[in-house]
Amino acid sequence: MEFLNDYVVFVIVGICLAIGYIIKNIIRTDIFNRYIPLIVGILGVGLNVWINMNINPEIMLGGLISGLASTGLYEAFHQFINK
């Protein structure tokens, strides 16, 4: 799994983390919250395509990994704060 670290774009992680946090706290229904990983994954791909002005599987993977990493980062901080 360490090879995926090469694909993480920290700007995208930060943006997706902020957007996911806003969505989670504005829309408080569990039905919608389960789609947050999908939303930030798609957002991450879109941002990485926009940043690189190109689309290929490597750029799509980088955006997807970065978007999904933001959900993991949110959960890690949430668990840390609650304990």
Beta strands, then each sheet from edge to edge (+ up, - down):
end
